[in-house]
């Protein structure tokens, strides 16, 4: 029985909407715009977040903690103690190797230097990276030809070098880099490997711009070679030490333990900093959540404005339907039935407007991400949020007109002109 009554209410509501299509369209316009705004905003934020995560994965992953020199002084000049410090050193890397080794999947180190690089085909001053440990894997490099730098190369400061794809093309345009010799500064080194070309565009709007063009210029030698032969550094200084910790849950404890070991080596001075990639991602995600709130607010304002317009249109429409309401009451329809009928019509209108709004939101999201040049990502949660908000606002703004209709006097309604 109740299903039949509900079906009858929905049929009457649908008939009313069809017969007054212009009015119904105006009533649902705010719902459409609100849903489209919320869905579009969420989807654009999700798309940009996904693209950023893809970039970090290409850069070697999100599960890394980096220790690097921190020369910044907050106030005035550095203290004498800090000025006397030697910075990050091989000693720091060796000492921290004992910190929860089961939690660490890889360790890499880097020592950079700028040097004159010469081959038979080119002579340029370039940055040279002294690398060690799991540098290639942790930075997202792959060897295309030859081999990487081995532990033996590192311990003996072997005169070997890896060339990025662009560096190999520059110094050996004929393509026979592997096994050849180049000079880094005054040191002859043998090319033992050529790295795979890396390519990534954040968006199509960047044209041919490759975000990894700098990585393809890399010239990598053992870090020990830079320390001992290119710089003659007896203290074996480093620019950066990176740890890979796949289990993100241990990152806070590992960070504290790492700091407690390194700080005594630096006379308790904060001349180094720890950069947690996951913390950076969380910060970026928090910014994304702020944008989500802004988009949601814009959708709420659209729904609020549309709801107020909807109330006015419903009240105006009620004046045209006073006699209809009076007739229903005269033949025995209670006020509650009138209330339910008006609410059914309003909710059906909201449902239809919400579906159209979802379609508009998809089109809007696709258009914006197409202009930005990033792949579109849409989550089920975005659809649910947008539609749920429309339903809540549609229900709330329908209450007053429906209640007003249910309180009409049958006699006054029948005499209404």
C-alpha positions as a printed Julia matrix, in Angstrom:
417×3 Matrix{Float64}:
   0.0    0.0     0.0
   2.73   2.48    1.0
   4.68   1.69   -2.19
   1.64   2.47   -4.28
   1.14   5.79   -2.5
   4.82   6.69   -2.96
   4.64   5.76   -6.64
   1.58   7.96   -7.02
   3.33  10.9    -5.33
   6.39  10.53   -7.58
   4.15  10.33  -10.68
   2.27  13.49   -9.66
   5.56  15.28   -8.94
   6.95  14.25  -12.32
   3.78  15.43  -14.08
   4.0   18.8   -12.33
   7.65  19.19  -13.32
   6.93  18.34  -16.96
   4.02  20.75  -17.19
   6.08  23.56  -15.67
   9.46  22.8   -17.2
  10.69  26.41  -17.25
   9.93  26.95  -13.58
  11.43  23.56  -12.68
  14.62  24.39  -14.58
  15.02  27.66  -12.67
  14.42  25.84   -9.39
  17.1   23.24  -10.1
  19.68  25.65  -11.55
  21.28  26.36   -8.18
  21.5   22.63   -7.48
  23.21  22.03  -10.83
  25.77  24.78  -10.33
  26.47  23.78   -6.73
  27.01  20.1    -7.55
  29.16  20.97  -10.58
  31.28  23.35   -8.47
  31.92  20.84   -5.69
  32.6   17.89   -8.0
  34.76  19.94  -10.35
  36.82  21.45   -7.53
  37.46  18.1    -5.86
  38.35  16.42   -9.15
  40.81  19.13  -10.21
  42.55  18.94   -6.82
  42.67  15.13   -7.01
  44.1   15.29  -10.54
  46.89  17.66   -9.55
  47.66  15.58   -6.45
  47.88  12.39   -8.51
  50.23  14.04  -11.02
  52.48  15.29   -8.22
  52.67  11.81   -6.72
  53.6   10.39  -10.12
  56.42  12.93  -10.3
  57.74  11.96   -6.85
  57.64   8.29   -7.81
  59.66   9.1   -10.95
  62.12  10.95   -8.73
  62.77   7.75   -6.82
  59.84   7.34   -4.44
  58.09   8.94   -1.48
  59.71   6.83    1.24
  62.9    8.84    1.73
  64.53  10.88    4.47
  67.36  13.22    3.46
  70.05  14.76    5.67
  71.82  17.77    4.21
  73.86  20.77    5.23
  71.95  23.71    6.63
  74.08  26.85    6.36
  71.19  29.18    7.16
  71.65  31.24   10.34
  68.44  32.52   11.91
  69.91  35.64   13.53
  73.18  37.5    13.0
  76.45  35.69   12.37
  77.08  31.99   13.04
  78.57  31.11   16.4
  82.27  30.28   16.59
  81.34  26.67   17.34
  79.15  26.46   14.28
  81.71  28.17   12.07
  84.3   25.61   13.19
  82.08  22.68   12.18
  83.02  20.75    9.06
  79.49  20.09    7.88
  78.07  16.74    6.81
  80.77  14.08    6.48
  81.32  10.45    5.62
  81.65   9.88    9.37
  77.99  10.88    9.8
  76.94   8.36    7.21
  79.01   5.57    8.79
  77.75   6.33   12.31
  74.09   6.35   11.27
  74.35   3.0     9.54
  73.68   1.32   12.89
  70.34   3.1    13.45
  67.68   0.41   13.15
  69.24  -1.23   10.06
  66.17  -3.46    9.58
  64.08  -0.35    8.85
  66.43   0.95    6.14
  66.13  -0.41    2.61
  68.84   1.77    1.09
  71.32   4.58    1.76
  72.82   6.95   -0.77
  75.22   9.87   -0.55
  76.16  12.76   -2.81
  79.1   15.14   -2.99
  78.91  17.69   -5.78
  81.69  19.66   -7.44
  81.93  21.88  -10.48
  84.68  20.85  -12.86
  85.9   21.16  -16.42
  84.84  18.05  -18.36
  86.63  17.24  -21.62
  86.38  14.63  -24.34
  87.56  14.58  -27.94
  84.26  16.19  -28.95
  83.39  18.7   -26.2
  84.96  20.83  -23.51
  82.54  22.23  -20.91
  82.43  23.26  -17.29
  79.74  21.19  -15.62
  78.46  20.08  -12.23
  79.8   16.63  -11.36
  78.05  14.42   -8.81
  80.11  12.24   -6.52
  77.72   9.41   -5.63
  77.72   6.36   -3.4
  75.53   3.62   -2.02
  72.11   3.14   -3.61
  72.06   6.52   -5.35
  70.84   5.31   -8.76
  67.86   3.32   -7.48
  66.87   5.92   -4.89
  66.95   8.76   -7.42
  65.08   6.85  -10.11
  67.99   6.28  -12.53
  68.4    3.15  -14.65
  71.54   2.0   -16.45
  70.99   1.69  -20.21
  74.5    0.5   -21.1
  77.36  -0.87  -19.01
  77.15  -0.93  -15.23
  76.77   1.29  -12.21
  79.37   2.35   -9.66
  80.27  -0.59   -7.44
  81.23  -0.77   -3.77
  84.8   -1.54   -4.85
  84.85   1.59   -7.04
  83.73   3.58   -4.02
  86.26   2.15   -1.58
  89.19   2.57   -3.99
  88.12   5.95   -5.41
  88.24   4.34   -8.86
  88.47   6.75  -11.82
  85.16   5.71  -13.4
  82.16   7.75  -14.51
  78.48   7.35  -15.42
  76.97   9.65  -18.02
  73.36  10.75  -18.31
  71.78  10.48  -21.77
  72.3   14.16  -22.59
  75.88  14.15  -21.28
  76.67  11.05  -23.36
  75.27  12.7   -26.5
  77.23  15.9   -25.81
  80.64  14.38  -25.1
  80.26  11.41  -27.48
  77.87  12.43  -30.28
  78.8    9.35  -32.32
  77.35   7.14  -29.58
  80.48   5.22  -28.54
  80.71   6.52  -24.96
  80.96   3.17  -23.17
  84.6    2.33  -22.42
  85.89   5.71  -23.58
  87.92   8.1   -21.43
  87.09  11.69  -20.5
  88.82  14.11  -18.17
  87.06  15.5   -15.12
  89.24  18.37  -14.0
  92.74  16.95  -14.46
  91.67  13.37  -13.7
  91.12  10.91  -16.58
  88.12   8.68  -15.91
  86.64   5.78  -17.86
  82.97   5.68  -18.86
  81.6    2.45  -17.35
  77.91   3.18  -17.84
  75.36   5.29  -19.71
  72.06   6.04  -17.96
  68.6    5.64  -19.41
  67.04   8.85  -20.69
  64.47  10.21  -18.23
  61.4   12.07  -19.4
  58.47  13.62  -17.58
  56.11  16.47  -18.4
  53.87  17.62  -15.58
  51.33  18.9   -18.1
  50.8   19.05  -21.85
  50.85  22.85  -21.71
  54.61  22.7   -21.08
  55.14  21.73  -24.72
  58.39  19.85  -25.08
  59.65  20.9   -21.67
  61.13  17.87  -19.9
  61.24  18.21  -16.12
  64.09  15.68  -16.05
  66.36  17.44  -18.52
  68.74  18.34  -15.67
  68.87  14.7   -14.53
  69.85  13.68  -18.07
  72.88  15.99  -17.82
  74.28  14.11  -14.83
  77.95  13.16  -14.74
  78.44  10.81  -11.8
  81.7    9.55  -10.31
  82.37   7.8    -6.97
  81.98  10.24   -4.09
  85.36   9.11   -2.77
  86.95  10.23   -6.06
  85.56  13.74   -5.58
  86.67  13.84   -1.95
  90.2   12.48   -2.39
  91.34  13.43   -5.9
  89.2   16.3    -7.14
  89.03  18.23   -3.88
  91.71  16.68   -1.67
  89.27  16.73    1.24
  90.7   14.74    4.14
  87.49  15.28    6.11
  85.44  13.52    3.36
  82.59  16.01    3.37
  79.2   15.22    1.81
  76.35  17.36    0.55
  73.56  14.9     1.17
  72.79  11.51    2.74
  69.47   9.86    1.89
  67.77   6.92    3.62
  64.94   4.83    2.2
  62.39   3.63    4.78
  59.49   1.78    3.12
  57.68   1.55    6.47
  56.53   5.14    6.94
  55.35   4.4    10.48
  58.95   4.18   11.73
  59.93   7.53   10.16
  59.42   9.7    13.32
  61.4    7.34   15.58
  64.11   6.91   12.94
  64.37  10.69   12.53
  64.85  11.2    16.26
  67.49   8.47   16.46
  69.29   9.88   13.43
  69.36  13.37   14.9
  70.65  12.08   18.26
  73.63  10.45   16.49
  74.52  13.23   14.05
  74.16  16.18   16.42
  77.08  15.2    18.72
  79.3   14.94   15.62
  78.39  18.58   14.9
  79.14  19.94   18.38
  75.39  19.98   19.13
  74.87  22.65   16.45
  71.92  22.51   14.03
  74.03  22.95   10.91
  72.16  20.13    9.18
  68.52  19.54    8.35
  66.34  16.49    7.84
  63.95  16.56    4.93
  61.16  13.98    5.09
  59.65  13.54    1.62
  56.46  12.15    3.13
  56.17  15.26    5.33
  56.48  17.36    2.21
  53.73  15.3     0.57
  51.52  15.68    3.64
  52.04  19.44    3.58
  51.09  19.54   -0.08
  48.04  17.39    0.62
  47.04  19.79    3.4
  47.21  22.59    0.86
  45.03  20.45   -1.38
  42.54  20.03    1.45
  42.42  23.82    1.81
  41.56  24.1    -1.88
  38.91  21.42   -1.41
  37.36  23.51    1.37
  37.34  26.56   -0.89
  35.66  24.63   -3.7
  33.18  23.15   -1.25
  32.41  26.61    0.11
  31.78  27.9    -3.4
  29.44  24.96   -3.96
  27.66  25.63   -0.66
  27.18  29.27   -1.63
  25.76  28.22   -5.0
  23.41  25.76   -3.31
  22.45  28.37   -0.72
  21.69  30.99   -3.37
  19.84  28.44   -5.48
  17.91  27.25   -2.42
  16.67  30.76   -1.64
  15.61  31.21   -5.26
  13.96  27.81   -5.08
  11.94  28.79   -2.0
  10.68  31.95   -3.71
   9.73  30.05   -6.87
   7.98  27.35   -4.82
   6.01  29.97   -2.88
   5.07  31.7    -6.13
   4.07  28.35   -7.59
   2.01  27.59   -4.5
  -0.18  30.61   -5.22
  -1.0   29.11   -8.61
  -1.86  25.76   -6.97
  -3.94  26.96   -4.03
  -7.21  25.7    -5.53
  -5.58  22.36   -6.38
  -4.49  22.0    -2.75
  -7.97  23.02   -1.55
  -9.65  20.39   -3.75
  -7.32  17.67   -2.44
  -8.08  18.65    1.14
 -11.82  18.85    0.43
 -11.91  15.27   -0.81
 -10.08  14.04    2.31
  -6.36  14.53    1.81
  -4.79  15.4     5.2
  -2.24  18.16    5.6
   0.52  15.56    6.04
  -0.24  14.17    2.58
  -0.03  17.66    1.06
   3.29  18.15    2.86
   4.66  14.85    1.54
   3.51  15.63   -1.98
   5.34  18.96   -2.06
   8.43  17.42   -0.47
   8.43  14.59   -3.02
   8.3   17.1    -5.87
  11.13  19.17   -4.38
  13.34  16.14   -3.75
  12.67  14.73   -7.21
  13.64  18.08   -8.67
  16.79  18.09   -6.52
  17.64  14.55   -7.62
  17.27  15.41  -11.29
  19.18  18.67  -10.88
  21.9   16.8    -8.97
  22.35  14.27  -11.79
  22.59  17.06  -14.35
  25.03  18.86  -12.04
  27.21  15.73  -11.86
  27.33  15.66  -15.64
  28.23  19.36  -15.7
  30.91  18.72  -13.07
  32.46  15.92  -15.13
  32.49  18.15  -18.23
  33.9   21.07  -16.25
  36.63  18.91  -14.69
  37.58  17.4   -18.03
  37.77  20.82  -19.68
  39.94  22.36  -16.94
  42.33  19.4   -16.7
  42.54  19.33  -20.51
  43.55  22.99  -20.5
  46.06  22.33  -17.7
  47.33  19.3   -19.56
  47.07  16.78  -16.71
  45.2   13.44  -16.64
  41.76  13.65  -15.05
  41.22  11.75  -11.8
  37.75  11.5   -10.29
  37.01   9.65   -7.06
  33.72   8.15   -5.9
  33.95  10.25   -2.73
  33.75  13.46   -4.8
  30.52  12.3    -6.43
  29.05  11.26   -3.08
  29.97  14.56   -1.38
  28.56  16.69   -4.19
  25.29  14.76   -4.45
  24.82  14.47   -0.67
  25.21  18.22   -0.23
  22.62  18.89   -2.95
  20.18  16.45   -1.33
  20.58  18.02    2.13
  20.09  21.57    0.84
  17.17  20.51   -1.36
  15.47  18.88    1.62
  16.01  21.83    3.97
  14.82  24.49    1.52
  11.71  22.47    0.62
  10.48  22.3     4.22
   9.02  25.82    4.49
   6.97  25.85    1.23
   5.73  22.29    1.89
   4.7   23.15    5.45
   2.99  26.34    4.28
   1.01  24.33    1.71
   0.0   21.74    4.32
  -1.36  24.46    6.62
  -3.73  26.0     4.06
  -7.44  26.12    5.03
  -9.52  24.05    2.57
 -12.37  26.63    2.52
 -10.01  29.55    1.92
  -8.16  27.58   -0.73
 -11.36  26.77   -2.62
 -12.43  30.44   -2.59
  -8.95  31.65   -3.62
  -8.89  33.53   -6.94
